[in-house]
Structures are given as structure tokens and as C-alpha cells.
């Protein structure tokens, strides 16, 4: 797993960037532990892996 932009993950999930950011806001405490703020654009691999598992994003689509 590598780092990805929020916009890349939103595209892979088939939703708009604003919807994707709303999804992430629901888990803000967990993301803060990984150093991810609402303004962070490039997500670290640990966050990408969690998002892919939680929202059913196929890693092959990235």
C-alpha cells in the first residue's frame, strides 16, 4: 500500500470529493492519531488501507 490523494480515493470509491471528505470527518479522531487533519491531501498508507477496507475500495482500482 502507498500514499494516495483524497481525490484519487474518492474517484476509486465513485463519489465526489465533498462526499468523501464527509465520510472521513465521521472518523476524525482515528485519523488524527495518524496525523491526518481535514486539510491533509496526501493520506499515509495506514489511512489508505483502513479507508479501502472500510469503504470497499478495491486496491486494484487505484
Secondary structure, DSSP 4 states (H G I P E B T S, - for coil): ---EEHHHHHHHHTS-HHHHHHHHHTTHHHHHHTT--TT--EE-HHHHHHHHHHHT--GGG-
